[in-house]
Amino acid sequence: MTDIDELPPYRAVLVVDTKEFGGHSDRGQTVLADAIPDVLALAFERAGLAHVWREALFPHNTGDGFGLGFATTHLPAVVMRFFDSLQEVLAERDTRWPAAGRRVRLRMRASLHVGPVQAPGPAAVGSAVITAHRLLDPPEVRDLLERSDPAQTFLAVALSQRIFEDVLRTEYARLPPSLLVARRVEVKEYSGTVHLYVPRPSGDLLTHGFGAVQEAAPDTPRPAATTNVITGGTFETAIQIGHLHGDLRRERKP
């Protein structure tokens, strides 16, 4: 017997949620909630990862989204193929929604993290699961869908630093680093770096990038030269200059 606990197995944790889910009518929310598992299943299938969906660990419906775990061996393929596939499926689904009253639109945020997960039953517990859910909430992540064209950009992804270190930096997943933007985020008890990925950027994301738009600071006028009259035993004039350019030569009067 030992009083040392065993470390739970490492699992990948994927979570998605729906933008402005509560802004739809009750009927609209029902339509969206029913569509979420179908959209995810089709995206996994098109990415050649149908087995990941079928063998999902601790799948859990969150009402406005969905979460699941899977073996870490699938992480490179999920990073490289699943998110692009999900963007395509969401875009196709968008063209088929009935245009009755307010248009139903399914746009998602997704997060991916990895860590030790304790799964005693259908539920899963542990900081890795909590972190995956937290990564959906920072303003830096929500901002991506806010500032993009709702008819073009249907997915914004937050990859944890651990995913970046273990899967991307090691080059097991060959996703060009130039497609990712690192941001430091803080939400509730979580503080860390996320790597943002948008399969199809549009709108303001193309103009200003993934960071929040910063209001341009007004030009600071260059300090004007001032002349000080010095009294005493000197007959020269002192010039106070904010910025010097070139050589400074002083002429003495004869």
Secondary structure, 3 states (H helix, E strand, C coil): CCCCCCCCCEEEEEEEEECCHHHCCHHHHHHHHHHHHHHHHHHHHHCCCHHHHHCCEEEEECCCEEEEEEEHHHHHHHHHHHHHHHHHHHHHHHCCCCCCCCCCCCCEEEEEEEEECECCCCCCECHHHHHHHHCCCCHHHHHHHHCCCCCCCCEEEEEEHHHHHHHHCCCCCCCCHHHCEEEEEEECCEEEEEEEECCCCCCHHHHHCCCCCCCCCCCCCCCCCEEECCCCCCCCCEEECCCCCCCCCCCCCC
